[in-house]
Amino acid sequence: MSGGWPGGQACLPSAQMALDLVNNRSDILPDYELELIHYDSMCDPGEATKLLYDLLYTEPIKIVLMPGCSSVSTLVAEAARMWNLIVFSYGSSSPALSNRQRFPTFFRTHPSATLHNPTRVRLFQKWNWSKIATIQQTTEVFTSTLDDLEQRVKEAQIEISVRQSFLTDPAVAVKNLKRQDARIIVGLFYETEARKVFCEVYKEKLFGKKYVWFLIGWYADNWFKIKDPAINCTVEQMTEAVEGHVTTEIVMLNPETVRGASNLTSQEFIAQLMSRLGGKNPEETGGFQEAPLAYDAVWALALALNKTVAPLRAKGRRLEDFNYNNKDITAEIYRALNTSSFEGVSGHVVFDAQGSRMAWTLIEQLQGGSYKKIGYYDSSKGNLSWYGNDKWIGAGPPADQTMVIDQYRYLSQKLFVSVSVFAGLGILLGIVCLTFNIYNSNVRYIQNSQPYLNNITAVGCVLALAAVFPLGIDGHHVHRSQFPVVCQFRLWLLGLGFSLAYGSMFTKIWWVHTVFTKKDEKKEKRKHLDPWKLYATVGGLLAIDVLSLMIWQIIDPLHVTVEQFTKEAPKADLDVLIQPLLEHCSSKKINTWLGVVFGYKGLLLLLGIFLAYETKSISTEKINDHRAVGMAIYNVAVLCLITAPVTMILSSQQDASFAFASLAIVFSVYITLVVLFVPKMRRLITRGEWQSEQQDTLKTGSSTNNNDEEKSRQLERENRELQKIIQEKEERVTELRSQLAERQALRSRRHQSSQNQNQNHSAPSPPSSQAEPPSYSPGTEQHSLPPSFSNSSNLYQGEGKLSRNHCHNSRLPLLYK
């Protein structure tokens, strides 16, 4: 019986060894002799087609075909069923050959290439890699292997981030791996292409402590040292590029000293093979690693044929009766191979339902230019045997990607503590001012400043300062789950503090402006101040804030958001990047809510500035500190209008944002408390005005001081009355002047008329006749005027205007009463 063999340099001698041993064994096929007819297809499917034709149409009839390469096995196995031939391969690893519908009579002692994939996945998990990259030569065997790997890593929740392929030139594919930051790379290609790949790897610097390559383990041990005219890299460069890579290889030589069906141990087999090779270097001998598989393939076939003798004899047939149309003998051979199980020199030989060998996987690593065994993996049991001698260029296995370390940005603790101290002192000052105002609420001077409104201002200032503390609290102090509570404290303390402090001051200045900018008759009606109206105004402003904040928190509550910044490289030479993060209090429509709140508060601040300016010269006894209130409003409004937009712009800079916001609060509160309360303290201390309103009226000096404002108003009324009198006198003077002018004109006409009559009716008079007639006297005309006109010279002086210094004596007491 004959078999076809597209052989190899080492596989053919090993197969011949097995054949010779089988033929010499009397217990195996004693009535038959196996003959091996071999050709070298050079792994070329076209050449294999020609050789297959020659084998089929030349005597003797072949009972089994035994190709080596996957590409040749694919062609032969798909065609062999037309001649009812069993195909048995020793070196085919293509996963595509596991398709029973396409290759119904195919078996192999070389496990499928997919057997590497469970081992690779197990190593990925061992070294905590969840992201890999692949590069493959575009052939069916590697494409099928990669498809299987992709499915397995997906089940293991491992991502293939980059998948590159090439036909002959891997330069572009390697550059893409470098550009996409591939770190853990699985390479699937033949040995010749492997040299091309790693020459490009050296050029792109895709090796070293940051990278790990996974290659196929059936290359020659010195594959990277072989001179190849297709590459332009030196042996030293190739050695540097491949250092540290990991290979997964099917166990082709039994590591244990076990005598199997051939009565040889694996070590004895290697010794006999070396003698047949004539001392050739195994590293330079093609197919040397697959030689035990070829040896066991011949033995598996012989044992299977031996199993068919009895069943065929029972049917009245023999193996010699086989021809290319006989399906029964083929079925018996198939059944015998499918149930094979024996110990061979490559390990335990058994086939799965697809005809593929089930075996262990050897894991090796290139260390110092030579391969070292670092473990075994039994995929059928999921058992990893680890030696622990893996060696890395860096401190350990590299990361599967550039490690990104999240690093939260926290507020400077020095800044937080410093501002907190000022805020604490401000709260203490606010409590002192509140206590002072309550204790002296019966003092008239304090009563005239509306102490209850000042109390509300002090409480609001304390709440605003208390908001500084949650403003500075971040993830450094509280857990992230508690951070929304801190956000609520920030919002409510600051909102209520502003409403109470600024609202009470705004109410004062609003009332002063409302009363003293009206007409006199309306002003007199509103001179009587009702305190409840002031409190109602403050309550209204507070209610607006509370209602708006409640609506905000019900519809769109605050939560924690994390802002990401540009990744930063650490100063140390580490394969990591720093991802800066910053926590913010935010909501889905934060800009809308802030626009509403800031718009309302901004208008309130601008209106406060306007009212303070309009009332700066007004003096009133009911609110005697409204000028101080106006000054406080100026400062608060300016600081708030500047700080609010600045903090929004600097929101990504936690220190600057906190500094602006907190210092604006601190300065506003300090200015407000100092301006409103310190002058009152100073006055009461320096003047000793610690009496109540009833006690204050018993002391003249104190009563005089408190009545200054009443006297001022009385003088204003008298002044207005004098101005009316002056106006009346000026009108009277104008009337008298008009009468005087008329009398002078009448006298002139009479005098001229009398002179004309004298000239016409009489002769010239003697010189004495030119004197005034006897009836005329100098004082006659003057005495003929009314008394009021005769006194007009006293009323009219200079320009004819009546001066206040010339008022009648009866009016003087009104000015100095």
C-alpha positions, 0 to 999 in steps of 0.5 A, a space after each residue: 500500500 502506498 501513500 503520497 508525501 509532499 515531504 520536508 528535509 526533516 519530516 521525510 526522514 522521520 516518516 521513513 523511520 516510522 515506516 521502517 519500524 512499522 514494517 518490521 513489527 510483526 504485530 502491525 499489518 503482518 500481511 502488508 507492507 507500507 510504501 512511501 512515495 514522496 514528492 516536494 510540493 514546496 508549499 505551492 498549490 500549483 505544484 501540488 496540483 500537478 503532483 496530485 495528478 501524477 500520484 493518482 494516475 500512476 501505479 500503485 493505487 494510493 490509499 492515503 495522501 499526506 500533504 504538509 503545508 496548509 495551502 497544499 492540504 486545502 487543495 488536496 483535502 478538498 479534491 481527495 473526496 472525489 477519489 475516496 481518499 483519506 488525507 492525513 497531514 503532519 504540518 497543516 495548521 490552518 483553522 479552515 481545515 477544521 470544516 468537516 463539510 468541506 474536508 470530510 476525510 481530513 485528519 492531522 497530527 498538527 493541531 489547528 492554529 486556533 489552538 494558539 488562541 486559547 493560550 494567547 487569551 490566557 496570557 493576556 488575562 495573566 498579564 492584565 491586558 485588555 487591549 491588543 493589536 494584530 498584524 497578519 499576512 493575508 493568507 487563509 490560514 492567518 485570516 481564519 486564525 485571526 477571526 477565531 482570536 477575535 471571537 475568543 478575545 471578545 468573549 474574554 472582554 479584551 479589545 482588538 484596537 488595531 487590526 492591520 494586514 499586508 500582502 508582501 510589504 508590511 511597512 505601511 501596516 507597521 507604521 499604522 501600529 506605531 501611529 495608533 499606539 499599539 503595545 501588545 501585538 499579535 503577529 501572524 505571518 510566515 518566517 520570511 515575512 517575519 523578517 520583513 516585519 521586524 526590520 520595519 519594527 526596528 525602523 519605527 522603534 516599535 520594540 523595547 520595554 513598552 511593547 510585547 510581540 506574540 509570534 508563531 512558535 514554529 519558526 527556526 530558532 535562528 530565524 531572525 539571524 538568517 541573512 535575507 536579501 529582501 531586508 536591509 537590516 543587520 543581524 544586530 538590528 534584528 536581534 535588538 528588535 525581536 528581543 523579549 517577544 513571546 511565542 506560542 507553539 504546539 507541543 511537538 515533542 513529549 517533554 516526559 520520558 514515556 515509551 509509546 506505541 513505537 517503543 521510543 521515548 522522545 529523546 531516543 527519537 531525536 537521537 535517531 533522527 539526528 543520526 539520519 540527518 547526518 549531523 546537520 544543524 537542527 536550527 537550519 533544517 526545515 521541518 525539524 520541529 514538525 518531525 515528531 508530528 510526521 513520525 506520529 502521523 505514520 504511526 497513527 495511520 499504521 495503527 488505524 489500518 491495523 484496526 480495519 483488518 478485522 472489520 474488513 475480513 468480516 465483510 470478506 474484504 481486504 485492504 488490497 481491494 481498495 480502489 478510488 470508487 470503494 467507499 466502504 474501505 475509506 469509511 473503515 479507515 476514517 472510523 479507525 483514525 477518528 477513534 485513535 488514541 495512543 502515546 507518541 513521541 509528540 505526546 498523547 495523540 487523539 483527534 477531535 470531531 473535526 479531525 484536528 489534534 488536541 495537544 498542549 501549547 508550549 510558551 517560550 520567550 526570546 531572552 538574550 537571543 535564545 528561546 527559553 521555555 516559560 510555561 505550558 498550557 492545556 487548553 482542554 483543561 484550562 491549566 496553565 503550568 508556569 515556570 516564573 522565569 519570564 524576563 522583561 526589559 522594563 520592571 515588568 510586563 508593559 501596559 497594554 496602552 499608555 496608562 492614563 491616571 486620573 488625577 483630581 485637582 483639589 483646592 490649595 489647602 493653604 488658600 482654603 485655610 487662610 480664607 477660612 480664618 478670615 471668614 471665621 473672624 468675620 462671622 465672629 464680628 457679625 455676631 458681635 455686631 448683632 449682639 451690640 445692636 440687640 443690647 442697645 436697641 432701646 438707645 434712641 440713636 440705635 432706634 433711629 437706625 431701624 435696628 431690626 433691619 440691621 439685625 437682619 443685615 448682620 444675620 445675612 452677613 454671617 450666612 454669606 461668610 458661612 458659604 465660604 466653607 462649602 465653597 472650599 470643600 471638594 473631593 479632598 474632604 468629602 466622598 463624591 457621593 456626599 458632594 451634592 450636599 455640599 453643592 446645596 449648602 453653597 447655593 442656599 447659604 450664599 443665596 439666603 445670605 445675600 437676600 437678607 444682607 443686601 435686601 435689608 440695606 436695599 429696603 432702607 435706601 428704597 424707603 428714603 428715596 421713596 419719601 424724600 423725592 416726592 412732592 411736599 404734600 405727598 412727602 408730609 403724608 409719608 413721613 410716618 414710617 411703618 416698620 412692618 412695611 420695611 420687614 415686608 419688603 425684606 420678606 418679599 425679596 427673601 421669598 423670591 429667592 427661596 421660591 426660585 431656589 426651590 424651583 431650581 432644585 426640584 426641576 433641575 437639582 445640582 449634581 457633580 460633574 467632572 471636567 477633563 483637561 488635556 492629558 499631561 506627561 509626568 516629569 519622570 520617564 514613565 509610560 503613563 499620562 496624567 488626566 487632570 479632572 476637576 469636580 464642579 457643582 452643575 445641573 443640566 441647564 445650569 447656564 439658564 438658571 445662573 442667567 435668571 439668578 444673575 440677571 435678577 440680582 444684577 438689576 437689584 444691585 444696579 437699582 441699589 447703586 442708583 438709589 444710593 446716589 439719589 439719596 446721598 444728600 438727604 438727611 432723615 431722623 427715621 433712618 439716620 444711617 442711610 448714608 452708611 447703607 449707601 456706601 455699603 451698597 456701593 462696595 457690595 454692588 461693585 464687588 459682586 458685579 465684577 466677581 460674578 463674571 470673573 468666577 465664571 470665566 475662571 471656573 476651570 482654575 479652582 484656586 483662582 475661582 475660589 479666591 475671587 469668590 470667597 474674597 469678594 464675600 469676605 470683603 463685602 461682609 467686612 465693609 458692610 459690618 464696619 460701615 454700618 455698626 462701627 460708627 454706632 459703637 464709636 458714638 455710643 462709647 465716646 459720647 456715653 449715649 447708653 440710655 434708653 429713649 426715656 432716660 435720654 429725654 431727662 438730659 438737656 445736652 443729649 436732648 439738644 443733640 437729638 433735636 438738631 435735626 428738628 431745628 434744621 427742619 424748622 429753619 427750612 420752613 422759616 426760610 421758605 416763608 421769608 423767601 415768599 415775603 421777599 418775593 411779595 416785596 419785590 413785586 411791590 417795588 416793581 409796582 411802585 417804580 411803575 407808578 413813579 415813572 408815570 408821575 414823573 412823565 405827567 409832571 414833565 408834560 405839565 411843566 412844559 405846557 405852562 412854559 409855552 402858555 407864558 411865552 405866548 401871553 406875556 412879555 419877558 419876565 424880569 430875572 426874578 420871575 424865572 424862579 419858581 412860583 411862590 406856590 411851589 416848594 421843593 418838598 411839595 411834590 414829595 409830600 404830595 406822594 403817598 406814604 408808601 411811595 415816599 418810603 420806596 427809597 428805603 425798600 429799593 437799594 442797589 439794583 432794586 432788589 430786596 436783600 435779606 439783611 434789610 428785612 423788617 425787624 419784625 421778621 428777624 426773630 424767625 431766623 434766629 428763634 
